[in-house]
Amino acid sequence: MIKRTSQDIRRLNRFEVLRRVYAGPGAMSRQDIAAATGLSFATVANLTAELLEAGVLVEAGHEDSSGGRPRARLAVNAERGALIGVDIAETSVHAELFDLALEVRHSVERPLPPGDVRPSDVVDVLAGCVEELLSGSGVPRERVLGAGVSVPGMVEREGGVSSFSPYWSWHEVPLRALLDERLGLPLWLDNPLRASTVAELWFGAGREVDDLVVLTLRAGVGAGIAIDGQLYRGFTNSAGEWGHTCIALDGRLCTCGNRGCVEAYVSTRGIARTWRELAPDDERATGTGAGAGAGTEAGPGQGPGPGQGPGQDDAATVAALARAAAEQDPIAAAVIDRTGRYLGAAVANLVNLFNPRVLVLGNQVVDLLGERLLTATYEAVTRHALPLPHRAATLRRSAVPHNAVTRGAATFALEGFLNDREVFGPVSRMRQPRERREGREGRRAGSADAEA
């Protein structure tokens, strides 16, 4: 069992206070924050004083109180600094600059070179994206509080090492050190599963419930897990590789080298393959037909995968599948229904294992295939999940605005800033003597009253 220090508890409470301010409909009083967090008013008063002193919160007017002085309303100080969120995907790098209120101020996306991408390729493209963000937004580098970077595959978070990538021949790449040489910014690295889950905890379903599972469905597939309102990472920061659990013995070959993985059936690549299997003569299913890629952008991580030929863009193929289903194509509808059955059986395993209150489905597969996929998935979950955890679980689409991965990556940087002892340590130390002094004075007053 991990023992938490008083510093750990204070840090987590600081996160919780700020999460509630972000989640509120507007500026909030300290009383509102105390009610929303369940923390004592005294604790909230101390934490908000820290955040005000550090410039993270600002007073935004007052509200009347019954019989007392007006209550100050607090809001996030959007101008305190900027945060950068980066989504390194299979074929591109997507980067966004946010203000401290987590509003997008500038976005940029650049392609990665085709073929087996080298670490130096990613570093060059990412550094170019950051320079473009700064120049395009007019934000000076020194105003950036930090950058969060989402890297596909397994990431050793503490050392900033990309341990394994399912897309490229990467093993134990010291990516944070390589980026630090070029960027000169505070950096936090993790993968898309955890970035999406952190985004949900701060800005989505995690505002309402403490136990949830967030499913990432795009070129890669995985599950981010939150228990008691905290991201579960596992012993080696590799929890959630649900996409590489088996649903079909001796099934399709997966990018990880194994067979029958969830990802081989419900990723963009897996769905495109199902369509080709059911409609081998349909040019739209191969991604080579006229208009197969029309009207869609592949988006981060959705381009041609290993072993694919020109034109075989999986995301464009899935978009074409969605259009065909909307035009009442029976085979396209069958592909989506079959994908829903695969996905539902795999989701039922998560329901039985983790007993979550909410399962959030997000990213490009859900955006493209929409309600038909969700309906087929839910029907399959109902068939395969045990009744008690199934009744407790709600399946929903992600409501996180914009790109959940970049927003979650920027939130890594926000959390890193909130944990910066150079910023918050001095504030806490300045306040502690006064708190202890007030406590001593209170005890003395109590003793005097008793003697009287």
One Martini backbone bead per residue (centre of mass of N, CA, C, O) as a GRO file, in nm:
protein
  452
    1MET     BB    1   0.096   0.037   0.023
    2ILE     BB    2   0.055   0.371  -0.036
    3LYS     BB    3   0.201   0.646   0.116
    4ARG     BB    4   0.085   0.961   0.204
    5THR     BB    5   0.170   1.269   0.218
    6SER     BB    6   0.102   1.591   0.289
    7GLN     BB    7   0.191   1.683   0.006
    8ASP     BB    8   0.011   1.492  -0.156
    9ILE     BB    9  -0.260   1.587  -0.042
   10ARG     BB   10  -0.230   1.882  -0.124
   11ARG     BB   11  -0.203   1.833  -0.426
   12LEU     BB   12  -0.475   1.686  -0.469
   13ASN     BB   13  -0.648   1.920  -0.360
   14ARG     BB   14  -0.557   2.125  -0.567
   15PHE     BB   15  -0.669   1.976  -0.809
   16GLU     BB   16  -0.966   1.961  -0.712
   17VAL     BB   17  -1.024   2.260  -0.696
   18LEU     BB   18  -0.958   2.325  -0.995
   19ARG     BB   19  -1.152   2.128  -1.128
   20ARG     BB   20  -1.409   2.272  -1.017
   21VAL     BB   21  -1.362   2.539  -1.156
   22TYR     BB   22  -1.365   2.430  -1.444
   23ALA     BB   23  -1.660   2.291  -1.408
   24GLY     BB   24  -1.794   2.539  -1.376
   25PRO     BB   25  -2.022   2.784  -1.499
   26GLY     BB   26  -1.825   2.972  -1.326
   27ALA     BB   27  -1.773   3.156  -1.092
   28MET     BB   28  -1.654   3.081  -0.752
   29SER     BB   29  -1.693   3.019  -0.438
   30ARG     BB   30  -1.566   2.880  -0.160
   31GLN     BB   31  -1.830   2.743  -0.082
   32ASP     BB   32  -1.874   2.597  -0.350
   33ILE     BB   33  -1.610   2.434  -0.345
   34ALA     BB   34  -1.660   2.284  -0.082
   35ALA     BB   35  -1.919   2.140  -0.179
   36ALA     BB   36  -1.791   1.998  -0.435
   37THR     BB   37  -1.538   1.850  -0.272
   38GLY     BB   38  -1.569   1.807   0.061
   39LEU     BB   39  -1.412   2.020   0.180
   40SER     BB   40  -1.311   2.232   0.387
   41PHE     BB   41  -1.314   2.564   0.419
   42ALA     BB   42  -1.025   2.596   0.526
   43THR     BB   43  -0.886   2.439   0.299
   44VAL     BB   44  -0.991   2.609   0.064
   45ALA     BB   45  -0.877   2.878   0.160
   46ASN     BB   46  -0.578   2.792   0.145
   47LEU     BB   47  -0.568   2.696  -0.154
   48THR     BB   48  -0.675   2.958  -0.288
   49ALA     BB   49  -0.449   3.134  -0.181
   50GLU     BB   50  -0.228   2.999  -0.340
   51LEU     BB   51  -0.355   3.039  -0.626
   52LEU     BB   52  -0.362   3.345  -0.609
   53GLU     BB   53  -0.058   3.396  -0.550
   54ALA     BB   54   0.021   3.234  -0.829
   55GLY     BB   55  -0.211   3.330  -1.053
   56VAL     BB   56  -0.439   3.111  -1.120
   57LEU     BB   57  -0.627   3.288  -0.964
   58VAL     BB   58  -0.919   3.510  -0.964
   59GLU     BB   59  -1.107   3.772  -0.904
   60ALA     BB   60  -1.480   3.773  -1.011
   61GLY     BB   61  -1.625   3.912  -0.797
   62HIS     BB   62  -1.947   3.922  -0.625
   63GLU     BB   63  -2.163   3.791  -0.368
   64ASP     BB   64  -2.430   3.764  -0.192
   65SER     BB   65  -2.497   3.738   0.157
   66SER     BB   66  -2.653   3.628   0.443
   67GLY     BB   67  -2.551   3.882   0.663
   68GLY     BB   68  -2.284   3.931   0.509
   69ARG     BB   69  -2.027   3.953   0.336
   70PRO     BB   70  -1.925   3.942   0.038
   71ARG     BB   71  -1.849   3.700  -0.197
   72ALA     BB   72  -1.594   3.577  -0.355
   73ARG     BB   73  -1.513   3.519  -0.692
   74LEU     BB   74  -1.365   3.250  -0.876
   75ALA     BB   75  -1.107   3.222  -1.136
   76VAL     BB   76  -0.938   3.153  -1.402
   77ASN     BB   77  -0.621   3.265  -1.519
   78ALA     BB   78  -0.564   3.279  -1.849
   79GLU     BB   79  -0.291   3.483  -1.834
   80ARG     BB   80  -0.066   3.324  -1.669
   81GLY     BB   81  -0.041   3.120  -1.923
   82ALA     BB   82   0.089   2.848  -2.116
   83LEU     BB   83  -0.007   2.550  -2.304
   84ILE     BB   84   0.110   2.233  -2.439
   85GLY     BB   85  -0.028   2.001  -2.683
   86VAL     BB   86   0.075   1.666  -2.795
   87ASP     BB   87   0.014   1.451  -3.091
   88ILE     BB   88   0.165   1.156  -3.154
   89ALA     BB   89   0.135   0.985  -3.447
   90GLU     BB   90   0.166   0.780  -3.714
   91THR     BB   91   0.156   1.046  -3.947
   92SER     BB   92   0.153   1.277  -3.714
   93VAL     BB   93   0.153   1.616  -3.576
   94HIS     BB   94  -0.038   1.748  -3.305
   95ALA     BB   95  -0.072   2.097  -3.203
   96GLU     BB   96  -0.143   2.296  -2.898
   97LEU     BB   97  -0.241   2.615  -2.771
   98PHE     BB   98  -0.302   2.720  -2.437
   99ASP     BB   99  -0.454   2.850  -2.197
  100LEU     BB  100  -0.527   2.824  -1.858
  101ALA     BB  101  -0.840   2.765  -1.946
  102LEU     BB  102  -0.823   2.565  -2.196
  103GLU     BB  103  -0.797   2.741  -2.452
  104VAL     BB  104  -0.767   2.761  -2.781
  105ARG     BB  105  -0.513   2.952  -2.975
  106HIS     BB  106  -0.345   2.720  -3.136
  107SER     BB  107  -0.288   2.528  -3.444
  108VAL     BB  108  -0.104   2.224  -3.555
  109GLU     BB  109  -0.013   2.025  -3.853
  110ARG     BB  110   0.222   1.756  -3.925
  111PRO     BB  111   0.387   1.546  -4.114
  112LEU     BB  112   0.525   1.245  -4.142
  113PRO     BB  113   0.732   1.044  -4.265
  114PRO     BB  114   0.752   0.788  -4.445
  115GLY     BB  115   0.765   0.498  -4.287
  116ASP     BB  116   1.027   0.455  -4.070
  117VAL     BB  117   1.027   0.631  -3.797
  118ARG     BB  118   1.236   0.848  -3.642
  119PRO     BB  119   1.314   1.026  -3.371
  120SER     BB  120   1.428   1.271  -3.530
  121ASP     BB  121   1.170   1.325  -3.688
  122VAL     BB  122   0.987   1.397  -3.450
  123VAL     BB  123   1.158   1.625  -3.332
  124ASP     BB  124   1.150   1.810  -3.579
  125VAL     BB  125   0.842   1.837  -3.607
  126LEU     BB  126   0.777   1.930  -3.320
  127ALA     BB  127   0.955   2.181  -3.314
  128GLY     BB  128   0.807   2.317  -3.551
  129CYS     BB  129   0.531   2.334  -3.411
  130VAL     BB  130   0.613   2.513  -3.173
  131GLU     BB  131   0.715   2.753  -3.336
  132GLU     BB  132   0.438   2.801  -3.475
  133LEU     BB  133   0.273   2.852  -3.222
  134LEU     BB  134   0.433   3.100  -3.118
  135SER     BB  135   0.414   3.276  -3.375
  136GLY     BB  136   0.100   3.257  -3.421
  137SER     BB  137   0.024   3.366  -3.114
  138GLY     BB  138   0.255   3.553  -2.964
  139VAL     BB  139   0.395   3.367  -2.757
  140PRO     BB  140   0.624   3.354  -2.537
  141ARG     BB  141   0.824   3.112  -2.417
  142GLU     BB  142   0.823   3.214  -2.110
  143ARG     BB  143   0.494   3.164  -2.092
  144VAL     BB  144   0.547   2.864  -2.085
  145LEU     BB  145   0.474   2.612  -1.847
  146GLY     BB  146   0.428   2.369  -2.061
  147ALA     BB  147   0.463   2.030  -2.208
  148GLY     BB  148   0.259   1.785  -2.355
  149VAL     BB  149   0.328   1.436  -2.458
  150SER     BB  150   0.195   1.212  -2.692
  151VAL     BB  151   0.285   0.862  -2.710
  152PRO     BB  152   0.295   0.585  -2.869
  153GLY     BB  153   0.258   0.342  -2.643
  154MET     BB  154   0.518   0.288  -2.429
  155VAL     BB  155   0.582   0.478  -2.121
  156GLU     BB  156   0.841   0.619  -1.932
  157ARG     BB  157   0.763   0.876  -1.740
  158GLU     BB  158   0.997   0.964  -1.553
  159GLY     BB  159   1.220   0.946  -1.804
  160GLY     BB  160   1.098   0.990  -2.095
  161VAL     BB  161   1.043   0.695  -2.230
  162SER     BB  162   1.019   0.513  -2.530
  163SER     BB  163   0.981   0.177  -2.510
  164PHE     BB  164   0.726   0.138  -2.721
  165SER     BB  165   0.627   0.101  -3.068
  166PRO     BB  166   0.376  -0.010  -3.294
  167TYR     BB  167   0.492   0.157  -3.563
  168TRP     BB  168   0.794   0.149  -3.476
  169SER     BB  169   1.152   0.093  -3.431
  170TRP     BB  170   1.109   0.119  -3.099
  171HIS     BB  171   1.352   0.131  -2.817
  172GLU     BB  172   1.439   0.312  -2.563
  173VAL     BB  173   1.364   0.625  -2.607
  174PRO     BB  174   1.494   0.950  -2.510
  175LEU     BB  175   1.271   1.181  -2.577
  176ARG     BB  176   1.290   1.408  -2.369
  177ALA     BB  177   1.589   1.470  -2.411
  178LEU     BB  178   1.564   1.541  -2.712
  179LEU     BB  179   1.353   1.772  -2.674
  180ASP     BB  180   1.504   1.951  -2.469
  181GLU     BB  181   1.727   2.047  -2.669
  182ARG     BB  182   1.500   2.208  -2.851
  183LEU     BB  183   1.286   2.355  -2.641
  184GLY     BB  184   1.319   2.446  -2.332
  185LEU     BB  185   1.087   2.284  -2.172
  186PRO     BB  186   0.862   2.166  -1.981
  187LEU     BB  187   0.816   1.802  -1.962
  188TRP     BB  188   0.545   1.562  -2.051
  189LEU     BB  189   0.506   1.207  -2.074
  190ASP     BB  190   0.273   1.003  -2.268
  191ASN     BB  191  -0.022   0.850  -2.362
  192PRO     BB  192  -0.334   0.847  -2.510
  193LEU     BB  193  -0.489   0.706  -2.287
  194ARG     BB  194  -0.410   0.909  -2.055
  195ALA     BB  195  -0.486   1.169  -2.192
  196SER     BB  196  -0.792   1.110  -2.225
  197THR     BB  197  -0.847   1.058  -1.922
  198VAL     BB  198  -0.760   1.332  -1.810
  199ALA     BB  199  -0.964   1.492  -1.974
  200GLU     BB  200  -1.211   1.360  -1.837
  201LEU     BB  201  -1.147   1.437  -1.542
  202TRP     BB  202  -1.149   1.758  -1.603
  203PHE     BB  203  -1.378   1.781  -1.879
  204GLY     BB  204  -1.576   1.533  -1.821
  205ALA     BB  205  -1.697   1.255  -1.670
  206GLY     BB  206  -1.506   1.307  -1.408
  207ARG     BB  207  -1.697   1.528  -1.280
  208GLU     BB  208  -1.922   1.296  -1.182
  209VAL     BB  209  -1.710   1.055  -1.158
  210ASP     BB  210  -1.460   0.813  -1.025
  211ASP     BB  211  -1.546   0.556  -1.213
  212LEU     BB  212  -1.359   0.497  -1.514
  213VAL     BB  213  -1.363   0.429  -1.874
  214VAL     BB  214  -1.139   0.504  -2.151
  215LEU     BB  215  -1.180   0.483  -2.498
  216THR     BB  216  -0.951   0.423  -2.758
  217LEU     BB  217  -1.047   0.486  -3.117
  218ARG     BB  218  -0.815   0.410  -3.365
  219ALA     BB  219  -0.530   0.301  -3.472
  220GLY     BB  220  -0.539   0.284  -3.174
  221VAL     BB  221  -0.605   0.075  -2.875
  222GLY     BB  222  -0.763   0.160  -2.551
  223ALA     BB  223  -0.753   0.192  -2.177
  224GLY     BB  224  -0.856   0.417  -1.944
  225ILE     BB  225  -0.811   0.436  -1.582
  226ALA     BB  226  -1.039   0.524  -1.312
  227ILE     BB  227  -0.988   0.543  -0.951
  228ASP     BB  228  -1.111   0.748  -0.733
  229GLY     BB  229  -1.020   0.990  -0.941
  230GLN     BB  230  -0.767   0.815  -1.042
  231LEU     BB  231  -0.510   0.737  -1.225
  232TYR     BB  232  -0.428   0.424  -1.365
  233ARG     BB  233  -0.093   0.282  -1.432
  234GLY     BB  234   0.068   0.095  -1.284
  235PHE     BB  235   0.385  -0.020  -1.228
  236THR     BB  236   0.482   0.058  -1.557
  237ASN     BB  237   0.274   0.244  -1.712
  238SER     BB  238   0.079  -0.008  -1.872
  239ALA     BB  239  -0.199   0.040  -1.830
  240GLY     BB  240  -0.460  -0.032  -2.081
  241GLU     BB  241  -0.382  -0.271  -2.300
  242TRP     BB  242  -0.662  -0.373  -2.436
  243GLY     BB  243  -0.589  -0.395  -2.746
  244HIS     BB  244  -0.386  -0.655  -2.637
  245THR     BB  245  -0.625  -0.834  -2.612
  246CYS     BB  246  -0.801  -1.135  -2.645
  247ILE     BB  247  -1.086  -1.240  -2.884
  248ALA     BB  248  -0.910  -1.440  -3.095
  249LEU     BB  249  -0.800  -1.727  -3.152
  250ASP     BB  250  -0.595  -1.715  -3.411
  251GLY     BB  251  -0.622  -1.449  -3.538
  252ARG     BB  252  -0.540  -1.166  -3.623
  253LEU     BB  253  -0.288  -0.970  -3.704
  254CYS     BB  254  -0.095  -0.761  -3.513
  255THR     BB  255   0.121  -0.498  -3.452
  256CYS     BB  256   0.250  -0.662  -3.195
  257GLY     BB  257   0.246  -0.988  -3.318
  258ASN     BB  258  -0.017  -1.087  -3.245
  259ARG     BB  259  -0.328  -1.265  -3.205
  260GLY     BB  260  -0.661  -1.143  -3.162
  261CYS     BB  261  -0.682  -0.854  -3.109
  262VAL     BB  262  -0.879  -0.592  -3.060
  263GLU     BB  263  -0.733  -0.396  -3.261
  264ALA     BB  264  -0.777  -0.591  -3.519
  265TYR     BB  265  -1.111  -0.503  -3.512
  266VAL     BB  266  -1.153  -0.173  -3.394
  267SER     BB  267  -0.983  -0.033  -3.567
  268THR     BB  268  -0.935   0.117  -3.856
  269ARG     BB  269  -0.788  -0.128  -3.973
  270GLY     BB  270  -0.995  -0.347  -3.886
  271ILE     BB  271  -1.245  -0.231  -4.031
  272ALA     BB  272  -1.129  -0.232  -4.317
  273ARG     BB  273  -1.092  -0.538  -4.323
  274THR     BB  274  -1.384  -0.624  -4.287
  275TRP     BB  275  -1.479  -0.496  -4.552
  276ARG     BB  276  -1.296  -0.661  -4.739
  277GLU     BB  277  -1.416  -0.937  -4.656
  278LEU     BB  278  -1.724  -0.860  -4.739
  279ALA     BB  279  -1.596  -0.661  -4.996
  280PRO     BB  280  -1.361  -0.742  -5.224
  281ASP     BB  281  -1.492  -0.561  -5.484
  282ASP     BB  282  -1.480  -0.297  -5.322
  283GLU     BB  283  -1.310  -0.004  -5.367
  284ARG     BB  284  -1.378   0.138  -5.097
  285ALA     BB  285  -1.245  -0.087  -4.911
  286THR     BB  286  -0.941  -0.025  -5.032
  287GLY     BB  287  -0.906   0.298  -5.094
  288THR     BB  288  -0.923   0.326  -5.443
  289GLY     BB  289  -1.168   0.465  -5.488
  290ALA     BB  290  -1.366   0.697  -5.586
  291GLY     BB  291  -1.397   0.894  -5.300
  292ALA     BB  292  -1.282   0.745  -5.046
  293GLY     BB  293  -1.139   1.032  -4.929
  294ALA     BB  294  -1.375   1.211  -4.932
  295GLY     BB  295  -1.457   1.446  -4.689
  296THR     BB  296  -1.177   1.385  -4.530
  297GLU     BB  297  -0.970   1.361  -4.249
  298ALA     BB  298  -0.749   1.163  -4.102
  299GLY     BB  299  -0.571   1.252  -3.892
  300PRO     BB  300  -0.435   1.153  -3.619
  301GLY     BB  301  -0.310   0.832  -3.680
  302GLN     BB  302  -0.478   0.764  -3.988
  303GLY     BB  303  -0.289   0.637  -4.177
  304PRO     BB  304  -0.089   0.446  -4.325
  305GLY     BB  305   0.015   0.137  -4.267
  306PRO     BB  306   0.180  -0.130  -4.236
  307GLY     BB  307   0.174  -0.263  -4.566
  308GLN     BB  308   0.055  -0.035  -4.722
  309GLY     BB  309  -0.070   0.114  -4.984
  310PRO     BB  310  -0.159   0.333  -5.191
  311GLY     BB  311  -0.465   0.474  -5.057
  312GLN     BB  312  -0.461   0.308  -4.773
  313ASP     BB  313  -0.673   0.480  -4.581
  314ASP     BB  314  -0.836   0.400  -4.304
  315ALA     BB  315  -1.003   0.653  -4.232
  316ALA     BB  316  -1.119   0.695  -4.515
  317THR     BB  317  -1.256   0.417  -4.523
  318VAL     BB  318  -1.443   0.463  -4.277
  319ALA     BB  319  -1.583   0.709  -4.398
  320ALA     BB  320  -1.697   0.555  -4.640
  321LEU     BB  321  -1.861   0.358  -4.471
  322ALA     BB  322  -2.048   0.569  -4.342
  323ARG     BB  323  -2.171   0.665  -4.611
  324ALA     BB  324  -2.280   0.391  -4.702
  325ALA     BB  325  -2.472   0.349  -4.460
  326ALA     BB  326  -2.638   0.614  -4.510
  327GLU     BB  327  -2.714   0.474  -4.807
  328GLN     BB  328  -2.806   0.168  -4.736
  329ASP     BB  329  -2.572  -0.026  -4.719
  330PRO     BB  330  -2.567  -0.353  -4.616
  331ILE     BB  331  -2.262  -0.408  -4.578
  332ALA     BB  332  -2.188  -0.163  -4.412
  333ALA     BB  333  -2.382  -0.231  -4.182
  334ALA     BB  334  -2.248  -0.507  -4.117
  335VAL     BB  335  -1.974  -0.397  -4.034
  336ILE     BB  336  -2.069  -0.227  -3.793
  337ASP     BB  337  -2.209  -0.457  -3.639
  338ARG     BB  338  -1.958  -0.636  -3.609
  339THR     BB  339  -1.788  -0.429  -3.461
  340GLY     BB  340  -1.986  -0.406  -3.220
  341ARG     BB  341  -1.947  -0.698  -3.126
  342TYR     BB  342  -1.652  -0.686  -3.067
  343LEU     BB  343  -1.660  -0.440  -2.878
  344GLY     BB  344  -1.869  -0.545  -2.670
  345ALA     BB  345  -1.708  -0.790  -2.569
  346ALA     BB  346  -1.463  -0.617  -2.470
  347VAL     BB  347  -1.624  -0.428  -2.280
  348ALA     BB  348  -1.739  -0.647  -2.092
  349ASN     BB  349  -1.469  -0.712  -1.963
  350LEU     BB  350  -1.443  -0.434  -1.823
  351VAL     BB  351  -1.699  -0.447  -1.657
  352ASN     BB  352  -1.618  -0.708  -1.496
  353LEU     BB  353  -1.338  -0.601  -1.384
  354PHE     BB  354  -1.415  -0.271  -1.288
  355ASN     BB  355  -1.694  -0.153  -1.230
  356PRO     BB  356  -1.802   0.099  -1.376
  357ARG     BB  357  -1.995   0.381  -1.417
  358VAL     BB  358  -1.820   0.469  -1.679
  359LEU     BB  359  -1.808   0.456  -2.042
  360VAL     BB  360  -1.583   0.598  -2.277
  361LEU     BB  361  -1.626   0.691  -2.617
  362GLY     BB  362  -1.361   0.768  -2.856
  363ASN     BB  363  -1.276   0.913  -3.132
  364GLN     BB  364  -1.286   0.839  -3.470
  365VAL     BB  365  -1.471   0.593  -3.482
  366VAL     BB  366  -1.714   0.726  -3.337
  367ASP     BB  367  -1.738   0.980  -3.513
  368LEU     BB  368  -1.799   0.814  -3.779
  369LEU     BB  369  -2.018   0.574  -3.677
  370GLY     BB  370  -2.178   0.626  -3.427
  371GLU     BB  371  -2.487   0.506  -3.334
  372ARG     BB  372  -2.469   0.230  -3.463
  373LEU     BB  373  -2.225   0.135  -3.303
  374LEU     BB  374  -2.336   0.183  -3.016
  375THR     BB  375  -2.578  -0.007  -3.037
  376ALA     BB  376  -2.420  -0.269  -3.099
  377THR     BB  377  -2.242  -0.255  -2.849
  378TYR     BB  378  -2.460  -0.257  -2.626
  379GLU     BB  379  -2.585  -0.528  -2.701
  380ALA     BB  380  -2.321  -0.691  -2.646
  381VAL     BB  381  -2.281  -0.613  -2.355
  382THR     BB  382  -2.547  -0.734  -2.252
  383ARG     BB  383  -2.468  -1.031  -2.328
  384HIS     BB  384  -2.164  -1.041  -2.171
  385ALA     BB  385  -2.237  -0.912  -1.915
  386LEU     BB  386  -2.289  -0.884  -1.602
  387PRO     BB  387  -2.564  -0.768  -1.450
  388LEU     BB  388  -2.461  -0.586  -1.218
  389PRO     BB  389  -2.237  -0.412  -1.367
  390HIS     BB  390  -2.421  -0.334  -1.604
  391ARG     BB  391  -2.634  -0.164  -1.445
  392ALA     BB  392  -2.407   0.049  -1.341
  393ALA     BB  393  -2.344   0.114  -1.637
  394THR     BB  394  -2.234   0.375  -1.866
  395LEU     BB  395  -2.265   0.450  -2.210
  396ARG     BB  396  -2.049   0.699  -2.374
  397ARG     BB  397  -1.969   0.978  -2.521
  398SER     BB  398  -1.752   1.207  -2.573
  399ALA     BB  399  -1.742   1.565  -2.433
  400VAL     BB  400  -1.478   1.660  -2.516
  401PRO     BB  401  -1.338   1.921  -2.642
  402HIS     BB  402  -1.211   1.843  -2.917
  403ASN     BB  403  -0.892   1.726  -2.849
  404ALA     BB  404  -0.828   1.497  -2.606
  405VAL     BB  405  -0.520   1.452  -2.628
  406THR     BB  406  -0.414   1.745  -2.621
  407ARG     BB  407  -0.564   1.824  -2.364
  408GLY     BB  408  -0.434   1.608  -2.185
  409ALA     BB  409  -0.141   1.692  -2.232
  410ALA     BB  410  -0.177   1.978  -2.115
  411THR     BB  411  -0.260   1.865  -1.832
  412PHE     BB  412   0.010   1.753  -1.759
  413ALA     BB  413   0.138   2.037  -1.744
  414LEU     BB  414  -0.049   2.149  -1.530
  415GLU     BB  415   0.020   1.942  -1.309
  416GLY     BB  416   0.320   2.009  -1.303
  417PHE     BB  417   0.285   2.302  -1.215
  418LEU     BB  418   0.116   2.237  -0.949
  419ASN     BB  419   0.391   2.061  -0.853
  420ASP     BB  420   0.568   2.313  -0.818
  421ARG     BB  421   0.781   2.404  -0.563
  422GLU     BB  422   0.873   2.686  -0.661
  423VAL     BB  423   0.576   2.792  -0.651
  424PHE     BB  424   0.424   2.636  -0.392
  425GLY     BB  425   0.622   2.607  -0.162
  426PRO     BB  426   0.656   2.907  -0.065
  427VAL     BB  427   0.359   2.953  -0.012
  428SER     BB  428   0.323   2.733   0.202
  429ARG     BB  429   0.547   2.833   0.397
  430MET     BB  430   0.420   3.114   0.448
  431ARG     BB  431   0.146   2.991   0.573
  432GLN     BB  432   0.213   2.794   0.807
  433PRO     BB  433   0.286   2.981   1.045
  434ARG     BB  434   0.006   3.112   1.058
  435GLU     BB  435  -0.154   2.856   1.107
  436ARG     BB  436  -0.006   2.774   1.366
  437ARG     BB  437  -0.058   3.041   1.518
  438GLU     BB  438  -0.366   3.022   1.511
  439GLY     BB  439  -0.379   2.755   1.662
  440ARG     BB  440  -0.241   2.851   1.924
  441GLU     BB  441  -0.436   3.084   1.984
  442GLY     BB  442  -0.685   2.907   2.007
  443ARG     BB  443  -0.584   2.735   2.246
  444ARG     BB  444  -0.537   2.968   2.443
  445ALA     BB  445  -0.828   3.071   2.446
  446GLY     BB  446  -0.947   2.808   2.552
  447SER     BB  447  -0.791   2.807   2.823
  448ALA     BB  448  -0.891   3.077   2.930
  449ASP     BB  449  -1.190   3.001   2.937
  450ALA     BB  450  -1.158   2.762   3.131
  451GLU     BB  451  -1.038   2.929   3.370
  452ALA     BB  452  -1.288   3.127   3.381
   0.00000   0.00000   0.00000
